Amino acid sequence: MLQVAWFIIQLITRAIYHPEITQLEVGTLAFAVLNFLTYAVWWHKPLNVQCPHPVYWKLTEPELKEYIDVYLSVTGESAPLQFLPRVFNPIIELIGWAGIPVSRRLQVQTFDGSIKLKVSDKMVLQQAALYMATIFGGIHCMAWFFAFTTHQEQVLWRMSAVAITCTPWLGLNAYLVREIINSVQRVPNSAMHVIWGVVCSAFAMLYIIARAVLLVLMFTTLRDLHPDAYKTVLWTSLVPHL
């Protein structure tokens, strides 16, 4: 945490004294801000746990699988991201999205996120995720007028930064529209599940592609840096590095 704080202080001083700031530093700043959220959430997390408490199923696996299959067929639950390729299954499991195949629900992964929460807790987590995603994308927008090697790279950076900033809000608007349509009940549930799945998959792919583009540009822009990018603020050289 001290190293992250030291990096942010260095970046702030560079912004004050106007040496050139690179795109890689902006991207690192975005992850540094997310680190503080991680530190806050994990502040009271137990460490060095050495006494496991195994939990055993009372039902056999075939019986449990049959029970869940019946439940899903009756409730009509489906995964909004089921249209994504299988390679994204670990990510979907990590965020605990409903509709994961039963065969995988019977196994608890190391980083499993399928925890049942209260409605109020879900609302808090969803709002926190929405605002953090917006802040994360907004930090990338700080490089809007930075120097780029080519105009194409600058346009790609701007488009990708706007995409990762606005995609969470587009998803929220799509969710509100779905709720309004469901209240009117003019669209069959099966059709609504398909439409919602396509929309969620499109937003997810847009976000993933934009993040990949930004990640690539962070390093490709290092090939031709402005001479000011190599300058350091004088007072920081007097402070011991952590």
TAVENMO-V409954 format. One record per backbone hydrogen bond with DSSP energy under -1.0 kcal/mol. NH is the residue of the N-H (numbers start at 1). CO is the residue of the C=O. If there is no record, write none. Layout:
nh;co
NH;CO
NH;CO
This chain:
nh;co
5;1
6;2
7;3
8;4
9;5
10;6
11;7
12;8
13;9
14;10
15;11
16;12
17;13
26;22
27;23
28;24
29;25
30;26
31;27
32;28
33;29
34;30
35;31
36;32
37;33
38;34
39;35
40;36
41;37
42;38
45;42
64;60
65;61
66;62
67;63
68;64
69;65
70;66
71;67
72;68
73;69
74;70
75;71
76;72
82;79
84;81
88;85
89;86
92;88
93;89
94;90
95;91
97;92
104;101
105;101
106;102
107;104
112;109
113;93
115;113
122;118
123;119
124;120
125;121
126;122
127;123
128;124
129;125
130;126
131;127
132;128
133;129
134;130
135;131
136;132
137;133
138;134
139;135
141;137
142;139
143;140
144;141
146;143
154;150
155;151
156;152
157;153
158;154
159;155
160;156
161;157
162;158
163;159
164;160
165;161
166;162
167;163
170;166
171;167
172;168
173;169
174;170
175;171
176;172
177;173
178;174
179;175
180;176
181;177
182;178
183;179
184;180
185;181
192;188
193;189
194;190
195;191
196;192
197;193
198;194
199;195
200;196
201;197
202;198
203;199
204;200
205;201
206;202
207;203
208;204
209;205
210;206
211;207
212;208
213;209
214;210
215;211
216;212
217;213
218;214
220;216
221;217
222;219
223;220
229;226
230;227
231;228
238;235
